[in-house]
Amino acid sequence: MKGSYKFRVRSKKVLFDFTIRRNITIIKGDSATGKTTLLHMLYEYLRVGKQSGYKVTTDAKYFVYIRDEVGRDWRDALYSLENTVIFIEENNDFVLRKEFAEYVRNSGNYFVLVTRSPLKMLPYSIHEIYEIFTDGKRTDIKESYHELKEIYSNYPIIKGNEVENIITEDSNSGYQFFSNIFKDRCVISANGNGNIVETVKQTATKNTLVVADGAAFGSLIEDCMEFFETIEKNRVTLWLPESFEYLILQSGIIESKKLNEIMKNTQEYVECKKYISWERFFTHLLIEMTHDSIAEYSKSNLNHYYLQRHIVEKIISNMPNEIELKDNI
């Protein structure tokens, strides 16, 4: 399953209008914000159609899971579904289990999960976490971190804030890239996005830039931001591009009309049964597009081609202006 899917869910009192763009979407928020109302409307329309008093317009096949029925649990309800947008109501604790995470990875379906708890077994994007805001008949489903975009800091970002440490999510190509071009700084690998908070704690007296894959950081963003807000002695900036491979693909190093189209409409190319996250897709795409060339890419061992000054400058051109590293390459 791939692509984006529009939903327009209407009653006499309220209208929900939204688009699902990736295989994992999270809807969070406090009680009485409209989450249950949305799923109830979808469920009733699916069950009895127009007789429900609701109207659902969508270009997707969808299913709504509310709770276990007698003699039938979530496995019975979901395992037979194919090419379906599956909405799951909160208070279903199975979404926290490893078995469910494996099902999501292998099913080929899209999932919209209503939950207040981060689902740390699933790699979902920071851009696919939403909240519902209701004001009378008007409802908006907005990104929870729409103001974050790609960059967050625990202090006002101003010119002259010098970064002393750079922490990368992994120890592969991204770490090799930053450690080679910023030799005058301390570049540290967190060895996994789950270790970022602990790694920042070890550098608590230094101004730090953290670089991680936004395409798979959704379950960790809340914990990281809450921790960074408690730090008073140093400044921490969190930069979350889709992935390191995305930065290379977006840089213009590879000239291709096909690539330009893919980068503009990525959702139309990511088959979720093959790629659990866009980070995985961008890695595969970069390897495929540079195969048997001087720019041949390997995630585990960075090709020296990407460390040439003019190539580095193109990759770093994707860095937000608030991060002052460009002049030090």
C-alpha positions as CSV (number, residue, x, y, z in Angstrom):
1,M,0.0,0.0,0.0
2,K,1.3,3.5,-0.9
3,G,0.0,7.0,-1.6
4,S,-2.1,9.5,0.4
5,Y,-5.7,9.1,1.3
6,K,-8.3,11.8,1.9
7,F,-11.1,11.6,4.5
8,R,-14.1,13.8,4.9
9,V,-16.2,12.8,7.9
10,R,-19.4,14.8,8.5
11,S,-22.4,14.9,10.8
12,K,-24.9,17.7,11.3
13,K,-22.8,19.0,14.2
14,V,-19.2,18.5,13.1
15,L,-16.8,18.0,10.1
16,F,-13.4,16.3,10.1
17,D,-11.3,16.8,6.9
18,F,-7.9,15.3,6.8
19,T,-5.3,13.3,4.7
20,I,-3.3,10.3,5.7
21,R,0.1,10.4,4.0
22,R,2.2,7.6,5.6
23,N,1.7,4.1,6.9
24,I,1.7,5.1,10.6
25,T,-0.3,8.2,11.8
26,I,-0.8,9.0,15.5
27,I,-3.7,11.0,16.9
28,K,-3.0,12.1,20.5
29,G,-4.6,14.5,23.0
30,D,-6.6,14.8,26.1
31,S,-10.2,13.5,26.7
32,A,-13.1,15.4,25.0
33,T,-11.1,16.7,22.1
34,G,-12.9,14.7,19.4
35,K,-10.8,11.6,19.0
36,T,-13.5,9.2,20.1
37,T,-16.2,11.2,18.1
38,L,-14.2,10.8,14.9
39,L,-13.7,7.1,15.3
40,H,-17.3,6.6,16.3
41,M,-18.5,8.4,13.2
42,L,-16.2,6.3,10.9
43,Y,-17.3,3.1,12.6
44,E,-21.0,3.7,12.4
45,Y,-20.9,4.8,8.8
46,L,-18.9,1.6,8.0
47,R,-21.5,-0.5,9.8
48,V,-24.8,0.9,8.5
49,G,-23.9,3.6,6.0
50,K,-26.2,6.6,5.6
51,Q,-28.6,5.3,8.3
52,S,-25.9,6.2,10.8
53,G,-26.7,9.9,10.2
54,Y,-23.1,10.5,9.1
55,K,-21.3,10.8,5.8
56,V,-17.8,9.6,5.0
57,T,-16.1,10.5,1.8
58,T,-12.8,8.8,1.1
59,D,-10.7,7.3,-1.6
60,A,-9.5,4.5,0.7
61,K,-10.8,1.2,2.0
62,Y,-10.9,1.6,5.8
63,F,-11.7,-0.3,8.9
64,V,-12.3,0.8,12.5
65,Y,-11.3,-1.3,15.5
66,I,-13.0,-0.2,18.7
67,R,-12.5,-3.1,21.1
68,D,-12.3,-6.9,21.4
69,E,-15.6,-8.7,20.8
70,V,-16.6,-11.8,22.6
71,G,-14.7,-14.7,21.1
72,R,-12.8,-12.5,18.7
73,D,-9.7,-10.4,19.4
74,W,-7.7,-7.9,17.4
75,R,-5.8,-10.6,15.5
76,D,-9.1,-12.1,14.1
77,A,-10.3,-8.7,13.2
78,L,-7.2,-7.3,11.5
79,Y,-5.0,-10.1,10.1
80,S,-7.2,-10.7,7.0
81,L,-7.2,-7.0,6.0
82,E,-5.3,-5.8,2.9
83,N,-4.6,-2.4,1.5
84,T,-6.7,-0.8,4.2
85,V,-6.4,2.3,6.4
86,I,-7.0,0.8,9.9
87,F,-8.2,3.1,12.7
88,I,-7.6,1.8,16.2
89,E,-9.3,3.4,19.2
90,E,-7.3,4.2,22.3
91,N,-7.3,1.9,25.4
92,N,-6.4,-1.1,23.3
93,D,-3.2,-2.0,25.0
94,F,-2.2,-4.5,22.3
95,V,-0.8,-1.6,20.3
96,L,2.1,-1.4,22.8
97,R,3.1,-5.1,22.2
98,K,5.9,-6.4,20.1
99,E,3.4,-8.7,18.3
100,F,1.4,-5.8,17.1
101,A,4.5,-3.9,16.0
102,E,5.5,-6.9,13.9
103,Y,2.1,-7.0,12.3
104,V,2.3,-3.4,11.4
105,R,5.7,-3.9,9.8
106,N,4.5,-6.9,7.7
107,S,0.8,-6.2,6.9
108,G,1.1,-3.7,4.1
109,N,-1.7,-1.6,5.6
110,Y,-1.9,2.0,6.8
111,F,-2.6,2.6,10.5
112,V,-4.2,5.5,12.4
113,L,-3.6,4.9,16.1
114,V,-5.4,7.0,18.7
115,T,-3.1,6.9,21.7
116,R,-1.7,9.1,24.5
117,S,1.4,6.9,24.9
118,P,4.4,6.9,22.6
119,L,4.6,3.7,20.7
120,K,8.3,3.0,21.0
121,M,8.3,-0.2,19.0
122,L,7.1,1.6,15.9
123,P,9.2,4.0,13.7
124,Y,6.8,6.8,12.9
125,S,7.5,10.4,11.7
126,I,7.5,13.5,13.8
127,H,5.2,15.0,11.1
128,E,2.5,12.3,11.4
129,I,1.5,13.1,15.0
130,Y,-1.7,15.0,15.2
131,E,-4.2,16.5,17.7
132,I,-7.8,17.4,17.2
133,F,-9.0,20.9,18.0
134,T,-12.7,21.5,18.2
135,D,-14.5,24.9,18.3
136,G,-18.3,24.4,17.9
137,K,-18.8,22.9,14.4
138,R,-15.3,23.7,13.4
139,T,-12.7,21.0,13.8
140,D,-9.0,21.0,12.9
141,I,-6.6,18.1,12.8
142,K,-3.2,19.7,13.1
143,E,0.3,18.4,13.5
144,S,1.3,18.3,17.1
145,Y,4.8,19.6,16.2
146,H,4.0,21.8,13.2
147,E,6.1,24.6,14.7
148,L,9.1,22.3,15.1
149,K,9.3,21.5,11.4
150,E,12.9,20.2,11.4
151,I,14.5,22.0,14.2
152,Y,13.9,22.5,18.0
153,S,16.0,24.2,20.6
154,N,15.7,24.7,24.3
155,Y,16.9,28.3,24.0
156,P,16.2,31.2,21.5
157,I,18.3,30.6,18.4
158,I,20.4,33.6,17.7
159,K,23.5,34.4,15.7
160,G,26.7,33.6,17.5
161,N,25.5,30.5,19.4
162,E,28.5,28.2,18.8
163,V,27.9,24.4,18.8
164,E,30.7,22.5,20.6
165,N,29.3,18.9,20.4
166,I,27.5,17.1,17.6
167,I,25.6,14.0,18.5
168,T,24.4,11.7,15.7
169,E,21.7,9.1,16.0
170,D,23.8,6.2,14.6
171,S,27.4,5.2,14.1
172,N,27.2,4.7,10.3
173,S,27.4,7.1,7.4
174,G,25.9,10.1,9.1
175,Y,28.3,9.9,12.0
176,Q,31.2,9.4,9.6
177,F,30.2,12.4,7.6
178,F,29.9,14.8,10.5
179,S,33.0,13.5,12.3
180,N,35.1,14.0,9.1
181,I,34.0,17.5,8.3
182,F,33.8,18.9,11.8
183,K,37.1,17.7,13.2
184,D,37.4,20.7,15.4
185,R,34.4,19.6,17.4
186,C,33.4,16.6,19.5
187,V,31.2,14.3,17.3
188,I,29.6,11.5,19.2
189,S,27.4,8.6,18.1
190,A,24.4,7.8,20.3
191,N,24.3,4.3,18.8
192,G,20.6,4.5,18.3
193,N,17.9,7.1,18.7
194,G,16.8,5.6,22.0
195,N,20.1,6.6,23.5
196,I,20.0,10.3,22.6
197,V,18.8,11.6,26.0
198,E,21.5,9.6,27.9
199,T,24.2,10.8,25.4
200,V,23.1,14.4,25.9
201,K,23.4,14.0,29.7
202,Q,27.0,13.1,29.2
203,T,27.7,16.4,27.5
204,A,25.7,18.5,30.0
205,T,28.2,21.4,30.1
206,K,28.5,21.9,26.4
207,N,26.3,23.5,23.7
208,T,25.1,20.5,21.6
209,L,23.6,19.8,18.2
210,V,21.7,16.5,18.0
211,V,21.0,15.1,14.5
212,A,18.5,12.3,14.1
213,D,16.1,10.8,11.5
214,G,12.8,12.7,11.7
215,A,11.2,10.0,9.6
216,A,11.4,7.5,12.5
217,F,11.6,9.8,15.6
218,G,8.0,10.3,16.4
219,S,7.9,8.0,19.5
220,L,10.8,9.8,21.1
221,I,10.2,13.5,20.3
222,E,8.1,14.2,23.4
223,D,10.6,12.7,25.9
224,C,13.5,14.5,24.2
225,M,11.8,17.9,24.2
226,E,10.7,17.5,27.9
227,F,14.2,16.6,28.9
228,F,15.9,19.3,27.0
229,E,13.6,21.9,28.6
230,T,15.0,20.9,32.0
231,I,18.6,21.7,31.0
232,E,19.7,25.1,32.2
233,K,23.5,25.0,31.9
234,N,23.8,24.3,28.2
235,R,22.0,24.8,24.9
236,V,20.7,21.8,23.0
237,T,19.5,22.0,19.4
238,L,17.7,19.1,17.8
239,W,17.8,18.8,14.0
240,L,15.4,16.3,12.5
241,P,15.7,16.0,8.7
242,E,13.9,12.9,7.3
243,S,17.3,11.1,7.3
244,F,20.9,11.5,6.3
245,E,20.2,9.8,3.0
246,Y,17.4,12.3,2.4
247,L,19.9,15.2,2.8
248,I,22.0,13.7,0.0
249,L,19.1,13.0,-2.3
250,Q,17.8,16.5,-1.7
251,S,21.1,18.2,-2.3
252,G,21.2,18.1,-6.1
253,I,24.3,15.9,-6.3
254,I,22.2,13.4,-8.3
255,E,20.6,15.0,-11.3
256,S,17.5,13.1,-12.3
257,K,13.9,14.2,-13.3
258,K,12.7,10.9,-11.8
259,L,14.4,11.7,-8.4
260,N,12.9,15.2,-8.4
261,E,9.4,13.7,-8.8
262,I,10.0,11.1,-6.1
263,M,11.2,13.8,-3.6
264,K,8.2,16.0,-4.3
265,N,5.6,13.1,-4.0
266,T,7.4,10.6,-1.8
267,Q,4.2,9.0,-0.5
268,E,3.3,7.8,-4.0
269,Y,6.5,5.7,-4.1
270,V,6.9,4.2,-0.6
271,E,5.3,0.7,-0.6
272,C,4.8,0.3,3.2
273,K,5.0,-3.5,3.1
274,K,8.6,-3.1,1.9
275,Y,9.6,0.0,3.8
276,I,8.3,0.5,7.4
277,S,9.5,4.1,7.3
278,W,10.6,6.7,4.8
279,E,14.1,6.5,6.3
280,R,14.4,3.0,5.0
281,F,13.0,4.1,1.6
282,F,15.5,6.9,1.2
283,T,18.4,4.6,2.0
284,H,17.3,2.1,-0.6
285,L,16.7,4.9,-3.2
286,L,20.1,6.4,-2.7
287,I,21.9,3.0,-3.0
288,E,19.9,2.2,-6.1
289,M,20.5,5.6,-7.8
290,T,24.3,5.6,-7.1
291,H,25.0,1.9,-7.9
292,D,28.1,1.3,-10.0
293,S,29.0,5.0,-10.0
294,I,31.8,7.1,-8.4
295,A,29.1,8.2,-5.8
296,E,28.1,4.6,-4.9
297,Y,26.6,4.8,-1.4
298,S,27.0,2.5,1.5
299,K,25.3,3.1,4.8
300,S,27.9,1.3,6.8
301,N,31.0,2.8,5.2
302,L,30.7,6.3,3.7
303,N,32.2,6.7,0.3
304,H,35.0,9.4,0.3
305,Y,33.2,11.0,-2.6
306,Y,30.7,12.5,-0.1
307,L,33.6,14.2,1.8
308,Q,34.8,16.3,-1.0
309,R,34.4,20.0,-0.2
310,H,32.0,20.9,-3.0
311,I,29.8,17.8,-2.2
312,V,29.9,18.6,1.5
313,E,28.7,22.1,0.8
314,K,25.7,20.8,-1.3
315,I,24.7,18.4,1.5
316,I,25.1,21.0,4.2
317,S,23.0,23.5,2.2
318,N,20.0,21.6,3.5
319,M,20.9,22.6,7.1
320,P,18.6,25.2,8.6
321,N,20.1,28.7,8.7
322,E,19.7,28.7,12.5
323,I,22.5,26.1,12.8
324,E,25.8,28.0,12.3
325,L,28.2,25.3,11.0
326,K,28.4,26.1,7.3
327,D,31.2,28.7,7.6
328,N,33.4,26.2,9.5
329,I,33.6,23.4,6.9
